[in-house]
Amino acid sequence: PDADAAARCDALFQKCAARPGGGKRSFPAHTAVMKDIYGADYTSLLRCPMDDRGSHPFGAAHPERKLCAHGAMAKCRLESFPTTYSGLFRGAPHCVVRLSTAVAPPTGAAAVLLGKMRKAKLFPCVAIKAFRGGGAAAGNLLFAGGKTGHPETDFFAHGVCTQL
C-alpha cells in the first residue's frame, strides 16, 4: 500500500513541476480574489478524491488560481509527536506541501485604508496533500496565518493553524 501512495505522490509532484513557471509573476486584483471566494464552491474541491485540482470539474473550469495564486512546493512527510489525534494528524510518509501567500500585500490607497492589514507583507498559507496507500483517497490539510497578515516577509516568523 505504501508503494501506491509513494507513486501517486511522485506523479503529482512531477506533473506540477512540469507546469510552466518563471518570469515575472503578478497577483490577481483583490476584487478578482474576493469574487472568486464568494462565488466558488471550494467545498467540493476540498472533498474531491482526485489527486490533481485540474482533474476536478471546478479546477478544470477555473484553471487560474485567484486565492494563493503563487507558491512554492516540495515533497515532504508528516511526522507527529505522540498524540491522541487520529487520521492524518498521526503522520503520513508521502506528501506534497505548497507554501503560498493568500493575496498580494496591500499597495496604494489600500495600504492606507486597511487598518492593521496595511502593514502586511505576507498572508501565509500552507496546503498539504497526504497520500495514503491501499487505494484510499489523498487527504488535504489547510493552514493559514492571521487574517491581518504578517508585517515581515519571513514566511516562518509566525505559526499557521487550521482555521479554515
N, CA, C and O of each residue as an XYZ file, in Angstrom:
656
protein
N       0.819     -1.220      0.000
C       0.000      0.000      0.000
C       0.850      1.265      0.000
O       0.485      2.259     -0.627
N       1.993      1.230      0.708
C       2.850      2.397      0.790
C       3.452      2.747     -0.570
O       3.667      3.921     -0.871
N       3.722      1.738     -1.385
C       4.287      1.968     -2.718
C       3.290      2.722     -3.594
O       3.688      3.576     -4.386
N       1.996      2.415     -3.460
C       0.953      3.122     -4.201
C       0.935      4.602     -3.811
O       0.864      5.472     -4.679
N       0.998      4.883     -2.528
C       0.994      6.277     -2.051
C       2.229      7.018     -2.555
O       2.133      8.168     -2.984
N       3.380      6.366     -2.504
C       4.620      6.987     -2.975
C       4.546      7.285     -4.467
O       4.978      8.350     -4.908
N       4.005      6.362     -5.243
C       3.904      6.553     -6.698
C       2.957      7.696     -7.032
O       3.254      8.503     -7.914
N       1.825      7.778     -6.344
C       0.869      8.866     -6.595
C       1.467     10.212     -6.185
O       1.264     11.213     -6.871
N       2.189     10.241     -5.093
C       2.846     11.474     -4.647
C       3.868     11.929     -5.689
O       3.891     13.098     -6.074
N       4.704     11.006     -6.139
C       5.713     11.334     -7.152
C       5.070     11.818     -8.444
O       5.545     12.779     -9.050
N       3.986     11.157     -8.875
C       3.320     11.527    -10.123
C       2.755     12.946    -10.048
O       2.912     13.724    -10.988
N       2.098     13.288     -8.934
C       1.551     14.637     -8.801
C       2.664     15.680     -8.744
O       2.568     16.736     -9.369
N       3.712     15.378     -7.998
C       4.822     16.327     -7.892
C       5.447     16.579     -9.262
O       5.717     17.727     -9.616
N       5.676     15.528    -10.029
C       6.271     15.682    -11.358
C       5.342     16.465    -12.289
O       5.807     17.292    -13.073
N       4.045     16.213    -12.208
C       3.083     16.930    -13.045
C       3.093     18.422    -12.721
O       3.090     19.260    -13.623
N       3.106     18.743    -11.438
C       3.119     20.155    -11.032
C       4.447     20.820    -11.389
O       4.470     21.972    -11.820
N       5.541     20.101    -11.210
C       6.864     20.654    -11.511
C       7.035     20.915    -13.008
O       7.830     21.768    -13.403
N       6.297     20.188    -13.836
C       6.411     20.343    -15.289
C       5.606     21.521    -15.817
O       5.774     21.908    -16.973
N       4.739     22.097    -14.998
C       3.933     23.237    -15.460
C       4.839     24.431    -15.704
O       5.841     24.610    -15.011
N       4.488     25.250    -16.691
C       5.327     26.419    -16.977
C       5.387     27.357    -15.773
O       4.409     27.527    -15.045
N       6.515     27.937    -15.592
C       6.704     28.881    -14.491
C       7.814     29.833    -14.847
O       8.254     29.898    -15.994
N       8.259     30.564    -13.865
C       9.338     31.504    -14.093
C       8.821     32.812    -14.652
O       7.623     32.979    -14.884
N       9.718     33.711    -14.858
C       9.332     35.024    -15.363
C       8.654     35.851    -14.285
O       8.507     35.423    -13.140
N       8.251     37.033    -14.679
C       7.596     37.934    -13.742
C       6.188     37.437    -13.451
O       5.450     37.066    -14.364
N       5.828     37.432    -12.193
C       4.503     36.983    -11.776
C       3.757     38.141    -11.148
O       4.329     38.956    -10.425
N       2.489     38.195    -11.436
C       1.660     39.221    -10.817
C       0.487     38.542    -10.126
O       0.068     37.451    -10.514
N      -0.025     39.186     -9.120
C      -1.160     38.652     -8.383
C      -2.456     39.137     -8.999
O      -2.506     40.231     -9.561
N      -3.506     38.335     -8.900
C      -4.828     38.809     -9.331
C      -5.250     40.001     -8.470
O      -4.819     40.127     -7.324
N      -6.074     40.855     -9.012
C      -6.588     42.001     -8.255
C      -7.386     41.496     -7.056
O      -7.996     40.428     -7.113
N      -7.379     42.274     -5.969
C      -8.125     41.891     -4.768
C      -9.605     41.672     -5.086
O     -10.233     40.784     -4.509
N     -10.167     42.464     -5.992
C     -11.584     42.300     -6.347
C     -11.809     40.945     -7.021
O     -12.837     40.310     -6.787
N     -10.867     40.491     -7.854
C     -10.995     39.190     -8.507
C     -10.911     38.062     -7.485
O     -11.628     37.066     -7.589
N     -10.038     38.222     -6.502
C      -9.912     37.215     -5.442
C     -11.208     37.132     -4.648
O     -11.711     36.036     -4.399
N     -11.752     38.267     -4.251
C     -12.991     38.269     -3.462
C     -14.151     37.693     -4.268
O     -14.964     36.944     -3.728
N     -14.236     38.028     -5.537
C     -15.303     37.490     -6.387
C     -15.180     35.970     -6.472
O     -16.184     35.260     -6.417
N     -13.959     35.475     -6.607
C     -13.719     34.043     -6.677
C     -14.116     33.366     -5.359
O     -14.755     32.314     -5.375
N     -13.750     33.952     -4.239
C     -14.062     33.364     -2.932
C     -15.564     33.308     -2.712
O     -16.090     32.277     -2.294
N     -16.259     34.403     -2.988
C     -17.697     34.451     -2.738
C     -18.505     33.660     -3.760
O     -19.617     33.230     -3.453
N     -17.984     33.459     -4.953
C     -18.747     32.791     -5.995
C     -18.368     31.344     -6.243
O     -18.992     30.681     -7.071
N     -17.369     30.842     -5.552
C     -16.882     29.490     -5.818
C     -17.309     28.518     -4.720
O     -17.523     28.903     -3.570
N     -17.426     27.264     -5.102
C     -17.730     26.208     -4.149
C     -16.445     25.425     -3.889
O     -16.172     24.420     -4.546
N     -15.671     25.895     -2.931
C     -14.419     25.233     -2.603
C     -14.653     23.927     -1.851
O     -13.759     23.082     -1.801
N     -15.835     23.746     -1.266
C     -16.126     22.537     -0.506
C     -15.970     21.302     -1.381
O     -15.336     20.327     -0.976
N     -16.545     21.339     -2.580
C     -16.454     20.169     -3.457
C     -15.012     19.908     -3.861
O     -14.617     18.753     -4.021
N     -14.225     20.953     -4.029
C     -12.821     20.791     -4.397
C     -12.032     20.170     -3.250
O     -11.194     19.295     -3.470
N     -12.299     20.625     -2.021
C     -11.566     20.104     -0.866
C     -11.915     18.645     -0.578
O     -11.081     17.893     -0.073
N     -13.130     18.252     -0.895
C     -13.564     16.871     -0.646
C     -13.304     15.958     -1.842
O     -13.592     14.763     -1.782
N     -12.781     16.493     -2.890
C     -12.554     15.736     -4.119
C     -11.525     14.625     -3.880
O     -10.465     14.878     -3.308
N     -11.831     13.399     -4.312
C     -10.874     12.303     -4.122
C      -9.737     12.300     -5.141
O      -8.798     11.515     -5.009
N      -9.806     13.161     -6.152
C      -8.769     13.197     -7.189
C      -7.518     13.881     -6.645
O      -7.603     14.775     -5.804
N      -6.367     13.453     -7.132
C      -5.107     13.991     -6.632
C      -4.768     15.360     -7.205
O      -4.069     16.142     -6.560
N      -5.250     15.661     -8.408
C      -4.884     16.902     -9.079
C      -6.100     17.810     -9.226
O      -7.158     17.374     -9.680
N      -5.947     19.054     -8.848
C      -7.022     20.045     -8.942
C      -7.590     20.140    -10.352
O      -8.794     20.330    -10.525
N      -6.745     20.010    -11.345
C      -7.172     20.117    -12.731
C      -8.069     18.972    -13.182
O      -8.755     19.091    -14.197
N      -8.074     17.860    -12.440
C      -8.926     16.720    -12.771
C     -10.352     16.897    -12.255
O     -11.256     16.170    -12.667
N     -10.555     17.848    -11.367
C     -11.868     18.098    -10.776
C     -12.628     19.089    -11.655
O     -12.010     20.010    -12.189
N     -13.945     18.941    -11.827
C     -14.697     19.891    -12.669
C     -14.512     21.350    -12.266
O     -14.412     22.212    -13.139
N     -14.463     21.651    -10.967
C     -14.251     23.030    -10.525
C     -12.867     23.506    -10.942
O     -12.723     24.599    -11.490
N     -11.850     22.689    -10.685
C     -10.484     23.066    -11.034
C     -10.297     23.228    -12.533
O      -9.587     24.127    -12.982
N     -10.934     22.358    -13.305
C     -10.837     22.453    -14.760
C     -11.523     23.716    -15.285
O     -11.067     24.322    -16.254
N     -12.627     24.106    -14.631
C     -13.361     25.303    -15.056
C     -12.692     26.588    -14.583
O     -12.954     27.658    -15.132
N     -11.827     26.496    -13.565
C     -11.134     27.660    -13.001
C      -9.637     27.361    -12.938
O      -9.082     27.241    -11.845
N      -8.974     27.238    -14.089
C      -7.567     26.838    -14.088
C      -6.630     27.872    -13.464
O      -5.567     27.513    -12.957
N      -7.005     29.127    -13.495
C      -6.151     30.167    -12.926
C      -6.513     30.372    -11.459
O      -7.652     30.706    -11.132
N      -5.552     30.173    -10.596
C      -5.786     30.379     -9.163
C      -5.960     31.862     -8.885
O      -5.241     32.694     -9.438
N      -6.902     32.184     -8.042
C      -7.074     33.564     -7.588
C      -6.520     33.677     -6.165
O      -5.666     34.518     -5.886
N      -7.014     32.825     -5.279
C      -6.531     32.787     -3.903
C      -5.261     31.939     -3.886
O      -5.240     30.849     -4.459
N      -4.227     32.416     -3.251
C      -2.937     31.706     -3.201
C      -2.405     31.449     -4.612
O      -2.020     30.330     -4.951
N      -2.392     32.492     -5.414
C      -2.039     32.369     -6.834
C      -0.619     31.869     -7.075
O      -0.381     31.162     -8.054
N       0.314     32.213     -6.219
C       1.708     31.821     -6.414
C       2.233     31.150     -5.158
O       1.903     31.543     -4.039
N       3.049     30.137     -5.361
C       3.611     29.441     -4.214
C       4.792     28.587     -4.611
O       5.189     28.532     -5.774
N       5.337     27.928     -3.619
C       6.446     27.001     -3.823
C       6.014     25.653     -3.258
O       5.313     25.588     -2.249
N       6.434     24.591     -3.911
C       6.020     23.276     -3.446
C       7.210     22.347     -3.296
O       8.275     22.558     -3.876
N       6.992     21.309     -2.496
C       8.031     20.305     -2.263
C       7.367     19.018     -1.809
O       6.223     19.019     -1.352
N       8.102     17.918     -1.940
C       7.636     16.667     -1.349
C       8.059     16.691      0.118
O       9.105     17.241      0.463
N       7.243     16.094      0.970
C       7.555     16.076      2.392
C       6.897     14.871      3.045
O       6.245     14.072      2.374
N       7.067     14.745      4.338
C       6.338     13.753      5.120
C       5.879     14.425      6.404
O       6.537     15.332      6.915
N       4.756     13.976      6.913
C       4.237     14.487      8.176
C       4.681     13.555      9.290
O       4.467     12.345      9.225
N       5.290     14.119     10.294
C       5.651     13.358     11.481
C       5.033     14.073     12.658
O       5.078     15.300     12.740
N       4.455     13.313     13.569
C       3.825     13.959     14.714
C       4.433     13.454     16.014
O       5.018     12.373     16.078
N       4.276     14.260     17.030
C       4.653     13.852     18.374
C       3.584     12.884     18.870
O       2.493     12.846     18.303
N       3.860     12.112     19.896
C       2.810     11.240     20.430
C       1.554     12.065     20.730
O       1.617     13.098     21.396
N       0.424     11.589     20.227
C      -0.798     12.366     20.331
C      -2.015     11.457     20.403
O      -1.940     10.273     20.076
N      -3.121     12.014     20.830
C      -4.385     11.272     20.828
C      -5.152     11.526     19.534
O      -6.205     10.929     19.310
N      -4.630     12.410     18.680
C      -5.288     12.669     17.403
C      -5.205     11.435     16.512
O      -4.358     10.562     16.702
N      -6.091     11.389     15.550
C      -6.104     10.262     14.627
C      -5.996     10.780     13.198
O      -5.843     11.980     12.974
N      -6.075      9.873     12.242
C      -6.049     10.264     10.841
C      -4.724     10.867     10.433
O      -3.661     10.437     10.880
N      -4.806     11.872      9.578
C      -3.590     12.479      9.030
C      -2.734     13.158     10.084
O      -1.530     13.326      9.891
N      -3.344     13.552     11.202
C      -2.559     14.220     12.237
C      -1.634     13.247     12.974
O      -0.835     13.669     13.810
N      -1.736     11.967     12.674
C      -0.795     10.985     13.221
C       0.447     10.886     12.342
O       1.469     10.347     12.766
N       0.360     11.400     11.131
C       1.504     11.384     10.231
C       1.185     10.733      8.910
O       0.229      9.967      8.791
N       1.991     11.043      7.922
C       1.856     10.470      6.591
C       3.227     10.548      5.921
O       3.833     11.618      5.882
N       3.716      9.439      5.398
C       5.073      9.444      4.843
C       5.210     10.048      3.449
O       6.319     10.393      3.040
N       4.097     10.183      2.702
C       4.194     10.670      1.320
C       3.242     11.845      1.127
O       2.027     11.669      1.041
N       3.814     13.050      1.058
C       3.007     14.265      0.963
C       3.627     15.253     -0.018
O       4.811     15.182     -0.346
N       2.789     16.170     -0.470
C       3.245     17.334     -1.222
C       2.787     18.542     -0.427
O       1.625     18.618     -0.027
N       3.685     19.484     -0.194
C       3.344     20.698      0.545
C       3.469     21.891     -0.391
O       4.369     21.941     -1.229
N       2.565     22.846     -0.245
C       2.606     24.090     -1.032
C       2.549     25.263     -0.060
O       1.610     25.387      0.725
N       3.552     26.111     -0.120
C       3.619     27.323      0.696
C       3.293     28.498     -0.213
O       3.874     28.633     -1.290
N       2.372     29.342      0.213
C       1.971     30.469     -0.624
C       1.522     31.634      0.237
O       1.397     31.512      1.456
N       1.283     32.758     -0.409
C       0.650     33.884      0.255
C      -0.744     34.011     -0.350
O      -0.906     33.918     -1.567
N      -1.745     34.222      0.494
C      -3.133     34.219      0.038
C      -3.383     35.286     -1.024
O      -4.002     35.015     -2.054
N      -2.906     36.483     -0.771
C      -3.095     37.611     -1.691
C      -1.845     38.474     -1.672
O      -0.960     38.296     -0.835
N      -1.788     39.399     -2.596
C      -0.673     40.345     -2.636
C      -0.771     41.298     -1.451
O      -1.876     41.570     -0.980
N       0.347     41.809     -0.962
C       0.274     42.811      0.095
C      -0.400     44.076     -0.417
O      -0.301     44.400     -1.600
N      -1.083     44.789      0.470
C      -1.781     45.997      0.027
C      -0.803     47.070     -0.452
O       0.290     47.229      0.091
N      -1.224     47.792     -1.473
C      -0.427     48.903     -2.011
C      -1.353     50.094     -2.248
O      -2.574     49.964     -2.160
N      -0.790     51.213     -2.537
C      -1.561     52.407     -2.862
C      -2.520     52.799     -1.753
O      -2.163     52.765     -0.575
N      -3.729     53.169     -2.126
C      -4.740     53.622     -1.163
C      -5.088     52.517     -0.172
O      -5.352     52.797      0.997
N      -5.092     51.259     -0.629
C      -5.424     50.146      0.258
C      -4.443     50.069      1.424
O      -4.831     49.726      2.540
N      -3.179     50.387      1.170
C      -2.171     50.337      2.221
C      -2.446     51.370      3.306
O      -1.985     51.225      4.438
N      -3.187     52.399      2.966
C      -3.518     53.449      3.931
C      -4.843     53.148      4.635
O      -5.000     53.453      5.817
N      -5.780     52.559      3.923
C      -7.147     52.399      4.429
C      -7.431     51.107      5.174
O      -8.461     51.017      5.843
N      -6.589     50.126      5.094
C      -6.926     48.809      5.607
C      -6.605     48.547      7.070
O      -6.570     47.384      7.474
N      -6.378     49.540      7.860
C      -6.134     49.320      9.286
C      -4.906     48.467      9.522
O      -3.834     48.751      8.988
N      -5.059     47.405     10.331
C      -3.937     46.530     10.668
C      -3.329     45.857      9.434
O      -2.135     45.556      9.408
N      -4.150     45.627      8.426
C      -3.654     44.958      7.225
C      -2.675     45.814      6.427
O      -1.921     45.287      5.610
N      -2.679     47.097      6.649
C      -1.813     47.961      5.834
C      -0.334     47.660      6.035
O       0.482     47.984      5.172
N       0.027     47.042      7.165
C       1.429     46.711      7.430
C       1.815     45.327      6.903
O       2.982     44.940      6.969
N       0.849     44.592      6.389
C       1.103     43.209      5.969
C       2.021     43.142      4.757
O       1.876     43.899      3.797
N       2.954     42.229      4.829
C       3.859     41.942      3.710
C       3.574     40.555      3.128
O       4.000     40.234      2.019
N       2.843     39.738      3.900
C       2.631     38.350      3.532
C       1.383     37.827      4.240
O       1.112     38.196      5.382
N       0.627     36.969      3.560
C      -0.549     36.308      4.131
C      -0.324     34.803      3.979
O      -0.885     34.187      3.073
N       0.496     34.198      4.861
C       0.935     32.813      4.678
C      -0.195     31.783      4.682
O      -1.117     31.846      5.495
N      -0.095     30.842      3.758
C      -0.987     29.693      3.679
C      -0.144     28.454      3.382
O       0.851     28.519      2.660
N      -0.560     27.335      3.952
C       0.116     26.067      3.736
C      -0.944     25.034      3.367
O      -1.954     24.903      4.059
N      -0.720     24.309      2.291
C      -1.593     23.209      1.893
C      -0.743     21.950      1.814
O       0.318     21.941      1.189
N      -1.217     20.896      2.451
C      -0.506     19.617      2.420
C      -1.462     18.560      1.879
O      -2.568     18.386      2.391
N      -1.032     17.874      0.859
C      -1.786     16.730      0.327
C      -1.036     15.488      0.769
O       0.107     15.259      0.373
N      -1.698     14.687      1.597
C      -1.101     13.468      2.145
C      -1.654     12.256      1.404
O      -2.865     12.038      1.371
N      -0.774     11.483      0.819
C      -1.172     10.314      0.048
C      -1.205      9.087      0.947
O      -0.268      8.807      1.694
N      -2.307      8.371      0.850
C      -2.489      7.167      1.653
C      -2.506      5.962      0.729
O      -2.975      6.050     -0.406
N      -2.005      4.859      1.204
C      -1.968      3.643      0.412
C      -3.291      2.899      0.445
O      -4.277      3.370      1.012
N      -3.290      1.725     -0.175
C      -4.464      0.871     -0.158
C      -5.633      1.397     -0.951
O      -6.771      1.004     -0.696
N      -5.389      2.275     -1.905
C      -6.469      2.825     -2.718
C      -7.259      3.931     -2.041
O      -8.234      4.427     -2.606
N      -6.854      4.325     -0.838
C      -7.552      5.407     -0.138
C      -7.247      6.749     -0.803
O      -6.148      6.969     -1.312
N      -8.229      7.633     -0.790
C      -8.045      8.975     -1.359
C      -7.007      9.748     -0.554
O      -6.816      9.504      0.638
N      -6.353     10.667     -1.213
C      -5.407     11.545     -0.521
C      -6.190     12.466      0.408
O      -7.349     12.789      0.149
N      -5.547     12.878      1.483
C      -6.166     13.811      2.422
C      -5.557     15.186      2.258
O      -4.377     15.319      1.930
N      -6.359     16.202      2.485
C      -5.897     17.587      2.351
C      -5.916     18.273      3.704
O      -6.906     18.205      4.432
N      -4.823     18.930      4.034
C      -4.728     19.733      5.249
C      -4.444     21.168      4.825
O      -3.544     21.412      4.021
N      -5.199     22.111      5.356
C      -5.024     23.521      5.013
C      -4.751     24.327      6.276
O      -5.403     24.142      7.303
N      -3.781     25.218      6.181
C      -3.399     26.060      7.300
C      -3.236     27.491      6.805
O      -2.821     27.717      5.668
N      -3.560     28.445      7.651
C      -3.397     29.851      7.276
C      -2.899     30.644      8.469
O      -3.078     30.252      9.622
N      -2.269     31.770      8.165
C      -1.812     32.682      9.205
C      -2.927     33.636      9.607
O      -4.086     33.425      9.250
N      -2.591     34.664     10.333
C      -3.583     35.636     10.781
C      -4.267     36.364      9.632
O      -3.674     36.579      8.575
N      -5.529     36.743      9.856
C      -6.310     37.427      8.814
C      -5.715     38.772      8.423
O      -5.946     39.255      7.315
N      -4.957     39.375      9.318
C      -4.375     40.680      9.013
C      -2.982     40.566      8.401
O      -2.330     41.578      8.145
N      -2.525     39.338      8.166
C      -1.235     39.141      7.531
C      -0.076     39.272      8.496
O      -0.267     39.494      9.692
N       1.128     39.132      7.963
C       2.353     39.263      8.755
C       3.098     40.519      8.337
O       3.199     40.815      7.146
N       3.621     41.260      9.304
C       4.311     42.506      8.971
C       5.712     42.322      8.393
O       6.355     43.303      8.020
N       6.193     41.087      8.312
C       7.512     40.849      7.732
C       7.401     39.837      6.595
O       6.363     39.196      6.427
N       8.454     39.698      5.828
C       8.442     38.789      4.683
C       8.930     37.388      5.039
O       8.972     36.524      4.163
N       9.295     37.137      6.280
C       9.738     35.819      6.721
C       8.514     34.910      6.866
O       7.732     35.053      7.807
N       8.360     33.992      5.941
C       7.198     33.100      5.931
C       7.045     32.338      7.239
O       5.926     32.084      7.685
N       8.159     31.975      7.853
C       8.135     31.127      9.046
C       8.216     31.905     10.358
O       8.420     31.301     11.411
N       8.062     33.219     10.323
C       8.155     34.043     11.531
C       7.024     33.776     12.518
O       7.195     33.958     13.723
N       5.872     33.344     12.013
C       4.707     33.092     12.853
C       4.097     31.744     12.462
O       4.309     31.248     11.356
N       3.351     31.174     13.373
C       2.707     29.895     13.112
C       1.487     30.060     12.219
O       0.978     31.165     12.032
N       1.038     28.959     11.682
C      -0.214     28.899     10.921
C      -1.094     27.863     11.618
O      -0.592     27.019     12.361
N      -2.389     27.924     11.383
C      -3.284     26.971     12.026
C      -4.413     26.571     11.089
O      -4.580     27.162     10.022
N      -5.172     25.588     11.480
C      -6.264     25.078     10.662
C      -7.550     25.828     10.963
O      -8.505     25.258     11.492
N      -7.568     27.088     10.628
C      -8.744     27.902     10.907
C      -9.760     27.881      9.778
O     -10.794     28.543      9.870
N      -9.490     27.140      8.722
C     -10.390     27.118      7.571
C     -11.453     26.054      7.720
O     -12.297     25.897      6.838
